[in-house]
Amino acid sequence: MCLSGNYSAFSRLFYFFSNLDLRVQDYVQTINSPCLLKIMIIITYLGSPWVFVILSALTSSYLWFRGKKLETIFLNVTLFSAWGIMEGLKHLFKCGRPAGQALTMARGYSFPSGHAMLSLAFYGFLAALLLKYGGRGNKQAWLGAVALYILVLLIGLSRIYLNVHYLSDVMAGCLFGILILILSLKAMKLVQNRL
């Protein structure tokens, strides 16, 4: 009895998100414009793997030379553990990409969105560092952190707009990304307290 109730709830939830995905996809196709397409392609590249490799190398160098060695290690642990978990989840679920023409190149499976997951983990970690070392009362640090989270949101939206992900892919990517971010920040704090 309990199992059938859970299955029924799961079926309703699956139907809800499938329906929502298709509605969002239909809506996005109505707002297609050449100018918006160019903007979304630029935004989506800010969440691409090679951008993260380059930004991670630059940020790591900066942090290391500023004496923030633990932060350097955890920045990379956050990014690359998110990357590994994302790859594992994609191969576990094996969900196809949205039907129709993709407006940018995308390989592999769709669920969860790697751009959303890695963006939230990486840029979220940078936002946390800004707030930690910029001071919680520092307006510039807050603006920088907010700008990074807006970038994460825009990267997720760009993936939907470019028809390479469903809304549920992006939402799942954000959920997994924030879980990894929280665990990494808590682990870093634990290690700092023991040093």
BALONU-705343 format. One record per residue (C-alpha): x, y, z. Coordinates in nm, 3 decimals, m for minus. Layout:
[[X; Y; Z]]
...
END
This chain:
[[0.000; 0.000; 0.000]]
[[0.273; 0.246; 0.100]]
[[0.475; 0.162; m0.210]]
[[0.186; 0.222; m0.447]]
[[0.120; 0.559; m0.281]]
[[0.483; 0.660; m0.332]]
[[0.474; 0.544; m0.693]]
[[0.158; 0.744; m0.755]]
[[0.312; 1.056; m0.600]]
[[0.626; 1.007; m0.810]]
[[0.414; 0.966; m1.124]]
[[0.227; 1.289; m1.055]]
[[0.551; 1.473; m0.985]]
[[0.707; 1.336; m1.305]]
[[0.399; 1.436; m1.506]]
[[0.403; 1.785; m1.351]]
[[0.767; 1.849; m1.443]]
[[0.733; 1.694; m1.790]]
[[0.436; 1.918; m1.859]]
[[0.616; 2.224; m1.717]]
[[0.926; 2.147; m1.927]]
[[0.721; 2.139; m2.247]]
[[0.531; 2.458; m2.160]]
[[0.854; 2.646; m2.088]]
[[1.010; 2.511; m2.407]]
[[0.707; 2.625; m2.610]]
[[0.717; 2.971; m2.450]]
[[1.090; 3.016; m2.509]]
[[1.042; 2.947; m2.880]]
[[0.804; 3.244; m2.899]]
[[1.068; 3.492; m2.774]]
[[1.341; 3.393; m3.020]]
[[1.536; 3.686; m3.168]]
[[1.881; 3.713; m3.333]]
[[2.005; 3.968; m3.078]]
[[1.889; 3.763; m2.779]]
[[2.042; 3.452; m2.935]]
[[2.386; 3.619; m2.952]]
[[2.358; 3.733; m2.588]]
[[2.254; 3.386; m2.471]]
[[2.542; 3.220; m2.656]]
[[2.790; 3.453; m2.483]]
[[2.628; 3.387; m2.144]]
[[2.626; 3.011; m2.194]]
[[3.000; 3.011; m2.268]]
[[3.060; 3.158; m1.922]]
[[2.935; 2.824; m1.789]]
[[3.134; 2.602; m2.023]]
[[3.397; 2.356; m1.897]]
[[3.698; 2.531; m2.052]]
[[3.598; 2.865; m1.902]]
[[3.591; 2.696; m1.561]]
[[3.934; 2.543; m1.615]]
[[4.078; 2.884; m1.710]]
[[3.898; 3.073; m1.431]]
[[3.993; 2.808; m1.178]]
[[4.361; 2.834; m1.276]]
[[4.355; 3.216; m1.258]]
[[4.159; 3.230; m0.932]]
[[4.370; 2.954; m0.777]]
[[4.691; 3.140; m0.864]]
[[4.555; 3.461; m0.715]]
[[4.436; 3.293; m0.395]]
[[4.756; 3.089; m0.355]]
[[4.981; 3.395; m0.382]]
[[4.757; 3.580; m0.136]]
[[4.822; 3.303; 0.117]]
[[4.473; 3.149; 0.086]]
[[4.596; 2.795; 0.027]]
[[4.303; 2.619; 0.191]]
[[4.057; 2.827; m0.014]]
[[4.253; 2.738; m0.328]]
[[4.228; 2.368; m0.251]]
[[3.857; 2.381; m0.169]]
[[3.775; 2.591; m0.475]]
[[3.921; 2.315; m0.691]]
[[3.769; 2.036; m0.483]]
[[3.429; 2.204; m0.524]]
[[3.461; 2.249; m0.899]]
[[3.605; 1.910; m0.983]]
[[3.387; 1.709; m0.745]]
[[3.082; 1.884; m0.897]]
[[3.218; 1.794; m1.240]]
[[3.265; 1.427; m1.149]]
[[2.927; 1.397; m0.979]]
[[2.759; 1.567; m1.276]]
[[2.914; 1.319; m1.518]]
[[2.806; 1.029; m1.296]]
[[2.449; 1.158; m1.272]]
[[2.425; 1.210; m1.648]]
[[2.529; 0.849; m1.707]]
[[2.297; 0.725; m1.434]]
[[1.985; 0.897; m1.570]]
[[2.071; 0.896; m1.944]]
[[1.806; 1.156; m2.034]]
[[1.793; 1.286; m2.390]]
[[1.809; 1.651; m2.482]]
[[1.501; 1.853; m2.585]]
[[1.349; 1.786; m2.926]]
[[1.400; 2.046; m3.194]]
[[1.700; 2.243; m3.310]]
[[1.970; 2.310; m3.052]]
[[2.096; 2.667; m3.092]]
[[2.441; 2.584; m2.958]]
[[2.658; 2.277; m2.942]]
[[2.580; 2.030; m2.664]]
[[2.705; 1.676; m2.619]]
[[2.604; 1.392; m2.395]]
[[2.300; 1.354; m2.179]]
[[2.071; 1.630; m2.061]]
[[1.996; 1.563; m1.692]]
[[2.119; 1.738; m1.484]]
[[2.246; 2.053; m1.655]]
[[2.622; 2.058; m1.615]]
[[2.637; 2.430; m1.690]]
[[2.391; 2.504; m1.408]]
[[2.553; 2.262; m1.164]]
[[2.912; 2.372; m1.222]]
[[2.815; 2.741; m1.234]]
[[2.640; 2.726; m0.902]]
[[2.923; 2.533; m0.738]]
[[3.207; 2.746; m0.881]]
[[3.058; 3.096; m0.893]]
[[2.878; 3.027; m0.564]]
[[3.213; 2.944; m0.403]]
[[3.359; 3.268; m0.537]]
[[3.057; 3.459; m0.400]]
[[3.113; 3.300; m0.058]]
[[3.480; 3.405; m0.065]]
[[3.383; 3.760; m0.162]]
[[3.147; 3.783; 0.134]]
[[3.395; 3.620; 0.372]]
[[3.696; 3.835; 0.287]]
[[3.519; 4.145; 0.162]]
[[3.330; 4.176; 0.489]]
[[2.957; 4.121; 0.530]]
[[2.899; 4.495; 0.556]]
[[3.099; 4.570; 0.242]]
[[2.866; 4.688; m0.035]]
[[3.108; 4.596; m0.314]]
[[3.143; 4.242; m0.182]]
[[2.764; 4.206; m0.169]]
[[2.724; 4.346; m0.520]]
[[2.992; 4.110; m0.648]]
[[2.823; 3.810; m0.483]]
[[2.481; 3.911; m0.617]]
[[2.629; 3.960; m0.965]]
[[2.777; 3.609; m0.953]]
[[2.442; 3.458; m0.855]]
[[2.266; 3.654; m1.130]]
[[2.525; 3.513; m1.372]]
[[2.442; 3.160; m1.250]]
[[2.071; 3.228; m1.310]]
[[2.140; 3.367; m1.659]]
[[2.358; 3.068; m1.749]]
[[2.075; 2.835; m1.651]]
[[1.824; 3.038; m1.852]]
[[2.057; 3.042; m2.152]]
[[2.062; 2.662; m2.158]]
[[1.683; 2.655; m2.179]]
[[1.673; 2.934; m2.437]]
[[1.930; 2.757; m2.656]]
[[1.713; 2.442; m2.644]]
[[1.982; 2.216; m2.499]]
[[1.813; 2.165; m2.161]]
[[1.470; 2.143; m2.010]]
[[1.377; 2.356; m1.709]]
[[1.391; 2.044; m1.488]]
[[1.751; 1.976; m1.604]]
[[1.854; 2.325; m1.497]]
[[1.664; 2.306; m1.168]]
[[1.827; 1.971; m1.086]]
[[2.169; 2.109; m1.181]]
[[2.117; 2.402; m0.945]]
[[1.998; 2.173; m0.666]]
[[2.300; 1.942; m0.696]]
[[2.532; 2.242; m0.737]]
[[2.408; 2.408; m0.419]]
[[2.437; 2.083; m0.223]]
[[2.799; 2.044; m0.333]]
[[2.866; 2.411; m0.255]]
[[2.720; 2.385; 0.096]]
[[2.912; 2.064; 0.171]]
[[3.237; 2.217; 0.043]]
[[3.197; 2.537; 0.243]]
[[3.112; 2.341; 0.559]]
[[3.410; 2.109; 0.505]]
[[3.641; 2.407; 0.450]]
[[3.515; 2.571; 0.772]]
[[3.567; 2.246; 0.963]]
[[3.926; 2.217; 0.837]]
[[3.994; 2.587; 0.914]]
[[3.868; 2.541; 1.271]]
[[4.104; 2.248; 1.324]]
[[4.413; 2.432; 1.195]]
END
